[in-house]
Amino acid sequence: MYIVIVNPFAGSGKAKKVFEEVRQSPIYKEVECRAFLTQHEGHAEALVQQVTEIYKDRIICLIVIGGDGTIHEVLNGLKHHPSIPLAFIPGGSGNDFGKATLSKKDPIAIFKDIIGSEQQYSAYRVGSYLTDHRKEKNTRLFANSIGFGFDGEIVKAANNSIVKKWLNHYNVGFLIYCLALLRTLRSFHPKTIELTVDGEKRILTNVWMVTVGIHGYYGGGMRILPNARIQSNQVALLVLHNISKWKVLVMFVTVFWGGHVRFKEVEVLTGSKVSVKSEEVLSYHVDGESGSCQSCHIQKVYIPRPVFKGKK
């Protein structure tokens, strides 16, 4: 049985349209599929927990149609079932998980490949994080990246933007992050951050952002961490500090091809365990969703979940 989790709100309705297209395809009707549509934030995680308990011995693959936030919820809902294969059909604004894992963009082609072969899955190592602002003291998993400071403010502004749905409608959802960047640039003030990587503690001033990633993409396709490797035991980090506002703008233009790593204000690191602390409240983003905290502990965890990657 194939379980399909659909977030009809992802991409301002794009995921719902993608699902309808897939559902009308002949191959969808030839295989045993059960589809579940989410109704609100957090619902995907709860749905997956329920569905895996009911059908856990019959699930061939769990297919997500949505965005990076939907993948985030599903991944956490699958915590206790690390052997269930996971597949993704992009339907969100950024779809960075798809950019890191898929070789095809057409939804029907992806679905056919998911159904057609068991040889197109690779182990995907995820990250875990724990913030001081979480009511429950349980670590959560992330599939893409988590960032603090400037990029956290950008994601917050993007998610709250009234033009987001219009840009998604014309399939240029990535532009919302560009617009949010310009808006955030005017008001952002650099932070002082205590950064600890594998036990080595540093106090950094005039910090714009600290970003930690599993793979290289974020913000709808920006190559923020070109050195990140999914199969590595370590996460990749980027620290941006001691930089002027005008140069931040120039730097972000080069992020789309990874040229920003040549800036002297950009520091690229790797580590197994990372801690970020500040006396100020920090905006952060994780897998496209925003939050706030003053401290966060991050590490790479060995959950070699089979994730569909598709034909080359």
Buried (B, 14 or more C-beta within 10 A) or exposed (E): BBBBBBBBBBBBBBBBBBBEBBBEBEBBEEEEBBBBBBEEEEBBBBBBBEBBEEBEEEBBBBBBBBBBBBBBBBBBBBBEBEEBBBBBBBBBBBBBBBBBBBEBEEBBBBBBBBBEEEEBBEEBBBBBBBBEEBEEEEBBBBBBBBBBBBBBBBBBBBBEBEEBBBBBEEEEBBBBBBBBBEBBBEEBEBBBBBBBBEEEEEEBEBBBBBBBBBBBBBBBBBBBBBBBBBEBEBBBBBBBBBBEEEEBEEBBEBBBEBEBBEBEBBBBBBBBBBBBBBEEEBBBBBBBBBBEBBBBBBBBEEBEBBBBBBBE
